[in-house]
Structure formats: C-alpha cells, structure tokens
Amino acid sequence: MEKENNKLNTIRHSTSHIMAYAVKNLLAKDGKVLFGIGPTIKDGFYYDFDLHRPLVPLDLLKIEKEMKKLISKNLEFKREEITVTEARKKFSEQPYKLELIGDLEKEGEKKVSIYTCGDFTDLCAGLHIKSTKEIKAFKLLKIAGAYWKGYEKNLQLQRIYGTAFETQEELDAYSERLKMAEERDHRKLGKELDLFVFSDLVGPGMPLYTFRGSIVRDEIIQYSNQLQKKIGYETVHTPNVNKAELFKISGHYDKYKDDMLEVRSHYTNEKYYLKPMNCPQHTQIYASHTRSYRELPIRIADFANLYRDEKPGELSGLSRLRCFSQDDGHCFCREDQIEREFAAVLGIIKEALVTYGMDYWVRLSLRDKKKKQSYIGDDKVWEKSEKILESILKNNKLEYKKAEGEAAFYGPKMDIMVKDALGREWQISTIQLDFSMPARFGLKYVDDKGKEKTPVMIHRAIVGSPERFMSILIEHYAGAFPVWLAPVQVQIIPVGSTFVEHSNKLANEFKEAKIRVYVDDLNETVGYKIRKAEKQKVPYMLVIGEKEAKSDDLNVRIRGEKDVKTISRLKFIKEIEKQIKNRSDRI
C-alpha cells in the first residue's frame, strides 16, 4: 500500500510540474510568471504563482487543455544536480526560487537538484516519473489565495489545486466524492439548518450558536461527559486567562507562543495569555494537595473554552476556530496503572464511535528522532513511553500504524482516526502518555514506602473539540442528525388555526417526555410547512387536521420515507423516548 501511495504521489508531483509548465506557456507571453512551490498534498497537489493578472475559472480549462498537449508529447523528466551558485544563475529572474535556494544554503547544502521536462526547468528535490505518458488521469480543481510560505505578512500568491490518479475510473469516483462533499459542506448546511453564524463584529473564527446549534453542541458535550463519568472522571472548571509563567513551565510558551492570544492588565505588568489548552491548569489542581499513592489515579475533565491565534486564511467554518472547547481530560496515575487507564479510555472512545456510526483505526504517533529539538524530555523517557504505548496496543490486540513526527511535543500518543460517510479520515480522539510535564511542575505523590515519586500524566479526548466534531457530524449525516442529536425531534403542523390549540396540547405531552417539539402555527400552506420541515431535516412530522384531532392515533411522516406511518400517540412518545435514551434511530 505504501509503495502504491509513493507511486501515486510521484505521479501527482510530476503533474504539478506539468501544470506549472502549462501556466508558463499560456501566461508568460503577456507578462512575467513567477513560480512558488508545487508539492503534493492529501488527495492531490497544488502550485503557487505570482502572476500579472488574477486567474479565473475559465483559465483552469485552458491550462488543462495545454497540459494534455504537453502530456501527449511523452516528455521525459531529467534530473540534474548543480551547485548553489549555478542554481542562482539559472533562476536569477525567479525571486521565490532564489529565496528557496538561500534557505537550502543556510541548511548547509552545497548542491541542489533540478528537474527539466521539455523546456521547463524547476528547482525540486523530486521524485518524478520517467515521462509524461505515465500521467493517465488528472483534473484541476480550484483557484485560491495563499501567502508565500504561509506567512500572512508575505505577498499573497495565486494557488491552483489539482489531483491525479492512475486510472480515469479512480478520478471519476473521486470527483463524485467531491461533489457529495460540496453538498454536505457543514458551512452550507449550518446556514441552511440555522445552527451557527459568524459576525465580523465578534471576530473571525469565533462562532455564535443559535438555539438549534447549541442543542447539537450540548448533546455532544453531555454524551462525552456521561461516558467519562463511567470511568471515574470528574468535571472541573479553570479560568480562560492565565499568567505566561504557567506556559513557560509547561513548555507551551517556547513551542506555541506565536499561536497564543496575549492579554494585558491595566494594573500590573504581568503578561497573560488566553489558554490554548487545559493541561497546565490541571497540574495545579493536582499540586494543591499532598497526594498519596492510594489516591491515584486522579482523573480530571474540563470543557472550558480554549483560544488559539489561528491565521485568518486557515480558519474554516467550525473545522478551524480561534475559540473552541474540548472534551479534555487528564489522569494522574502510577506507572503500574497506565495500561488499565488506557484500556478504559479506549473503551469509551469505541462506545462513542459506535454510537456516532463511524469506523476507525489507531495511529501510534511517535516523535521524529531527526528533530529532537522539537520535543521536551530526554531519549530515555521517550524510548520508555513509546515502548509502553506499543505494548498496550499489542496486549489489547489492536491493529495500528506507526506515524513518526505526529507525537505531541511532550510525549507519544494513540490517535483514533475515524472515517465518515464519504470515506474521509479525521483525527478526533487521542490518548497521550506524558512523563515530562509532571516533572516540570514538580508534581509528587508519596508511595507505599513513604518516598516521593513523580506521577505519570495521561492526556485524553473522546471526540476532541465538540465544535470541530459537530462540523464532521453535520457532513457525516448530511445534516440529518439522528433523533437524539436533532435540534427539533418532532414538528407538529396544524392544517389551520382551528387545530393550533390541539397541536399545542399535543406538544405539551412531548415536552413532558423531554422530547424537543416545535409547533409550526404560521399562516402558511400545509405543503409549504412540510417542505420547510423537510429542509430542516426534522426526523418526524405530524400533520394535525380534523381526523387526527379526533383520533388517538398519529399519522407520522418519517424523514426520508414516502409512506406515512400510523401509530398510537402513547406508543410514538415511548418509542422516541427509547431512541433518545439509547441514542438510536428510527421507530
């Protein structure tokens, strides 16, 4: 599988070069084309350009046509190594390439590699296919803006995204998935379903939830809370603003200071930050008492808001925010308790994902040994903790894949990777092993021999950020939430004003059973009201006219079904109560 991915990535990377070649052929006649970078990404590639005019969607069709011409010539990709001095001469009119060459020279490189295809030469580490005949199926997807090197103070370039596959059938299937993803886009559905809004006055990346959206978010949080209480976690609450010193001790200040939002007091000179995570605060709750080995494990959970100074261009609906929360938990335990704690957390994560209807696999996220400076803790601690995690996975007979460089800066972790209804993968749940932070804060407990020892800290999240998970669920369900999550579970539609009183009386019965119900008593046609409820993806609709008002039976319209189902009022209420309690769907 890895070899297949490497081959596909090589095809995609080569296709990005052909795209740049085509842009040069089409646009260099009217003005200078300056080239940025063109790497592969998940499911495709992109290339950044500094152009004399803005690109428009019609340009993509012209570029595709030119790419097909180039590919049909069966052009070879030729690699060459040249000195840094030679590279500067070759790319003397390409400032972005010159900057990249300078970066390589700073890293100690004396030579760089270039690839030539036809009369287009690019600075590139490779790899590439032998010739263009290996490119069988490709498509350019969209135009976007992108700051050079991702830094917003740099010039914004024009980015063209594309993809390539080994067969046309694979490309067609991918295109269909993209179409479905667009239809399920949580930003589009969130607006249609009236779940959340953004305001320029409030600020980018800071969502405002309507009463409907708040219900969905609260249900996600309540379920996570119910699950973690089963395994002994207790909820605490910690402040949003904290002194910089806290994050200096934890290590976050050195690693993430630029991603933290600073706060200043009018009355002191101390520097404060809006907290980007809960773990440092939780160490202080642990440190507030002398602890005995008998008290351990101590399990703490927190749903307080977190804040990160995300770049404006990286904000995306609920998927990437500046203000969010997490179903965040930390366990302080002895080493002999680690495996049991991990097993318990894995158990509730599995239960949650079964409820939400998501498949998953486990990624063992390890540090990158070539970049040890990016992590805290010495080699012995890392080797020990990584060995413990792998042993837990093997003992629990869990299949997993290793991923170097994906560890947290303080320790290795198990990341739960889920697949949604479209087969897309998301990392949501995580369990992390941390020997470093407790030591940095001087946390202790007294063992059975009266000696002080440092506890182990386990960081865990069941579904991660409820806000981000909500965006995933909106797309996973295409907005049609299961009954327990649905903002409105039953919509009652009176045929006319004569039946509003009966509809309200019926609604009160549902409310007493803690069922979320809405009576649409607006002066509109029944057909229009039904279409509204369908657009809102309400699970159940009840049309109340003269016949229904006199009967003890209800004619239930079930979301996604054409036939109307007749069921007694009491039975219908009990069935919905059961669905809510069991977090299941369908009567």
Long-range contacts (C-beta under 8 A, 24 or more apart in sequence): 7-166, 8-164, 8-165, 8-166, 9-40, 10-127, 10-128, 10-129, 11-129, 11-134, 11-135, 11-164, 11-166, 12-40, 12-44, 12-45, 12-163, 12-164, 13-38, 13-39, 13-40, 13-45, 13-126, 13-127, 13-128, 14-77, 14-117, 14-128, 14-129, 14-132, 14-134, 14-135, 15-45, 15-67, 15-135, 15-138, 15-162, 15-164, 16-40, 16-45, 16-46, 16-47, 16-162, 17-77, 17-115, 17-117, 17-120, 17-122, 17-124, 17-128, 18-67, 18-70, 18-71, 18-117, 18-132, 18-135, 19-45, 19-47, 19-63, 19-67, 19-140, 19-160, 19-162, 20-47, 20-49, 20-120, 20-122, 21-67, 21-70, 21-117, 21-118, 21-120, 22-63, 22-64, 22-66, 22-67, 22-70, 23-47, 23-49, 23-51, 23-63, 23-160, 24-120, 25-66, 25-70, 26-59, 26-62, 26-63, 26-66, 27-51, 27-52, 27-53, 32-93, 34-94, 34-95, 34-96, 35-94, 35-96, 35-97, 35-122, 36-96, 36-148, 36-157, 37-96, 37-100, 38-122, 43-163, 43-174, 44-141, 44-161, 44-162, 44-163, 44-164, 45-161, 45-162, 45-163, 45-164, 46-146, 46-159, 46-160, 46-161, 46-162, 47-159, 47-160, 48-96, 48-146, 48-148, 48-157, 48-158, 48-159, 49-157, 49-158, 49-159, 49-160, 50-96, 50-155, 50-157, 50-158, 51-158, 54-158, 55-143, 55-158, 55-160, 56-143, 57-143, 59-143, 60-140, 60-142, 60-143, 60-160, 63-140, 63-160, 64-138, 64-139, 64-140, 67-138, 70-117, 70-118, 70-132, 71-132, 71-133, 71-135, 72-132, 73-118, 73-132, 74-131, 74-132, 74-133, 75-117, 75-118, 75-131, 75-132, 76-117, 76-130, 76-131, 77-115, 77-116, 77-117, 77-128, 77-129, 77-130, 77-131, 77-132, 78-115, 78-116, 78-117, 79-113, 79-114, 79-115, 79-126, 79-128, 80-113, 80-114, 80-115, 80-116, 81-111, 81-112, 81-113, 81-114, 82-111, 82-112, 82-113, 82-114, 83-110, 83-111, 83-112, 84-109, 84-110, 84-111, 84-112, 87-112, 87-114, 87-123, 90-114, 90-121, 91-123, 96-148, 97-123, 135-164, 136-165, 136-166, 136-167, 136-168, 137-164, 137-165, 137-166, 137-167, 137-168, 137-170, 137-171, 138-162, 138-163, 138-164, 138-165, 138-171, 139-163, 139-164, 139-171, 139-175, 141-178, 145-313, 146-313, 147-311, 147-313, 150-311, 152-311, 152-312, 152-313, 177-422, 177-423, 180-422, 181-422, 181-424, 181-475, 183-478, 184-422, 184-474, 184-475, 184-478, 184-479, 185-317, 185-475, 186-317, 186-318, 186-319, 186-470, 186-471, 186-472, 186-474, 186-475, 187-316, 187-317, 189-474, 189-475, 189-478, 189-479, 190-317, 190-318, 190-471, 190-474, 192-479, 192-535, 193-474, 193-479, 193-487, 193-536, 193-537, 194-536, 195-470, 195-474, 195-487, 196-318, 203-322, 204-312, 204-315, 204-322, 205-310, 205-312, 205-315, 205-320, 205-321, 205-322, 205-323, 206-321, 206-322, 206-323, 207-318, 207-321, 207-323, 207-467, 211-487, 212-487, 212-488, 213-470, 213-487, 215-487, 215-516, 216-470, 216-473, 216-481, 216-485, 216-487, 217-466, 217-467, 217-470, 219-484, 219-485, 220-463, 220-466, 220-469, 220-470, 220-473, 220-485, 221-303, 221-325, 221-327, 221-466, 223-352, 223-355, 223-583, 224-327, 224-352, 224-462, 224-463, 224-466, 225-301, 225-303, 225-327, 227-348, 227-351, 227-352, 227-462, 228-299, 228-301, 228-327, 228-329, 228-348, 228-462, 230-348, 231-299, 231-344, 231-345, 231-347, 231-348, 232-297, 232-299, 232-344, 233-299, 233-300, 233-301, 233-329, 233-331, 234-299, 234-300, 234-301, 235-301, 235-302, 235-303, 236-282, 236-285, 236-300, 236-301, 236-302, 237-302, 237-304, 238-275, 238-278, 238-281, 238-282, 238-285, 238-302, 238-304, 239-275, 239-281, 239-304, 240-274, 240-275, 240-304, 240-305, 240-307, 241-272, 241-273, 241-274, 241-275, 242-272, 242-273, 242-275, 242-280, 242-281, 243-270, 243-271, 243-272, 244-270, 244-271, 244-272, 244-273, 246-280, 246-281, 246-284, 247-273, 247-280, 249-280, 249-440, 249-441, 250-279, 250-280, 250-283, 250-437, 250-440, 250-441, 251-376, 251-409, 251-410, 251-436, 251-437, 251-440, 252-276, 252-277, 252-280, 255-374, 255-409, 258-309, 259-308, 259-309, 259-310, 260-307, 260-308, 260-309, 261-307, 261-308, 261-309, 261-322, 274-306, 274-307, 275-304, 275-306, 275-307, 276-306, 276-307, 276-308, 277-306, 277-326, 277-328, 278-302, 278-304, 278-306, 278-326, 278-328, 278-330, 279-328, 279-330, 279-434, 279-437, 279-457, 279-459, 280-437, 280-441, 282-330, 283-437, 283-438, 283-441, 283-443, 283-457, 284-441, 286-332, 286-443, 286-455, 287-441, 287-442, 287-443, 290-444, 290-446, 291-332, 291-444, 291-445, 291-446, 291-455, 292-445, 292-446, 293-334, 293-445, 293-446, 293-447, 293-448, 293-453, 295-445, 296-332, 296-333, 296-334, 296-337, 296-445, 296-455, 297-331, 297-332, 297-333, 297-334, 297-337, 297-341, 298-331, 298-332, 298-333, 299-329, 299-330, 299-331, 299-332, 300-329, 300-330, 300-331, 300-332, 301-327, 301-328, 301-329, 302-326, 302-328, 302-329, 303-327, 303-328, 303-466, 317-471, 318-467, 318-468, 318-470, 318-471, 319-468, 319-471, 319-472, 320-468, 321-465, 321-467, 321-468, 324-465, 324-466, 324-467, 324-468, 325-465, 325-466, 325-467, 326-461, 326-464, 326-465, 326-466, 327-461, 327-462, 327-463, 327-464, 327-466, 328-459, 328-460, 328-461, 329-459, 329-460, 329-461, 329-462, 330-457, 330-458, 330-459, 330-460, 331-457, 331-458, 331-460, 332-438, 332-443, 332-445, 332-455, 332-456, 332-457, 332-458, 333-455, 333-456, 333-458, 334-445, 334-447, 334-453, 334-455, 334-456, 335-456, 337-456, 338-388, 338-392, 338-433, 338-456, 338-458, 339-388, 339-391, 339-392, 339-395, 341-458, 342-389, 342-392, 342-414, 342-431, 342-458, 343-392, 343-396, 345-431, 345-458, 345-460, 345-462, 346-396, 346-398, 346-414, 346-431, 348-462, 349-416, 349-429, 349-431, 349-462, 352-429, 352-462, 352-463, 353-416, 353-418, 353-429, 355-583, 356-463, 356-473, 356-476, 357-476, 358-418, 358-419, 358-420, 358-476, 359-418, 359-419, 360-416, 360-417, 360-418, 360-419, 360-429, 361-399, 361-400, 361-401, 361-416, 361-417, 362-393, 362-398, 362-399, 362-400, 362-401, 362-414, 362-415, 362-416, 362-417, 363-400, 363-401, 363-402, 363-403, 363-406, 363-414, 363-415, 363-416, 363-417, 363-427, 364-389, 364-390, 364-393, 364-400, 364-401, 364-402, 364-403, 364-412, 364-414, 365-403, 365-406, 365-407, 365-408, 365-412, 365-413, 365-414, 365-415, 366-402, 366-403, 366-404, 366-405, 366-406, 366-407, 366-412, 367-404, 367-405, 367-407, 367-412, 368-404, 368-405, 368-407, 369-404, 371-405, 374-409, 375-407, 375-409, 375-410, 376-409, 376-410, 376-436, 376-440, 377-410, 377-411, 377-435, 377-436, 381-435, 381-436, 382-411, 382-412, 384-435, 385-411, 385-412, 385-433, 385-434, 385-435, 386-412, 388-433, 389-413, 389-414, 389-433, 408-432, 408-434, 408-459, 410-434, 410-436, 410-437, 411-435, 411-436, 411-459, 413-459, 418-472, 420-472, 420-475, 420-476, 421-475, 421-476, 421-477, 421-478, 422-475, 426-472, 427-464, 428-461, 428-463, 428-464, 428-468, 428-469, 428-472, 429-460, 429-461, 429-462, 429-463, 429-464, 430-459, 430-460, 430-461, 430-464, 431-458, 431-459, 431-460, 432-458, 432-459, 432-460, 433-458, 434-458, 434-459, 479-537, 480-537, 480-539, 480-559, 480-560, 481-537, 481-539, 482-539, 482-579, 482-583, 482-584, 482-585, 483-539, 483-540, 483-576, 483-579, 483-580, 483-584, 483-585, 484-579, 484-580, 484-583, 484-584, 486-516, 486-537, 486-538, 486-539, 487-516, 488-516, 488-517, 488-518, 488-536, 488-538, 489-515, 489-516, 489-517, 489-538, 489-539, 489-540, 489-576, 489-580, 490-515, 490-516, 490-517, 490-518, 490-538, 490-539, 490-540, 490-541, 490-542, 490-576, 491-517, 491-518, 491-519, 491-520, 491-533, 491-536, 491-538, 491-540, 491-541, 491-542, 492-517, 492-518, 492-519, 492-520, 492-541, 492-542, 492-544, 493-520, 493-526, 493-529, 493-530, 493-533, 493-541, 493-542, 493-543, 493-544, 494-519, 494-520, 494-521, 494-544, 494-545, 495-526, 495-543, 495-544, 495-545, 495-546, 496-545, 497-521, 497-523, 499-544, 499-545, 499-546, 499-548, 499-549, 502-544, 502-549, 503-544, 506-542, 506-544, 506-569, 509-569, 509-573, 510-573, 510-576, 513-573, 513-576, 513-577, 514-577, 514-580, 515-573, 515-576, 515-577, 515-580, 530-557, 534-559, 539-585, 540-576, 540-587, 556-587, 558-586, 558-587
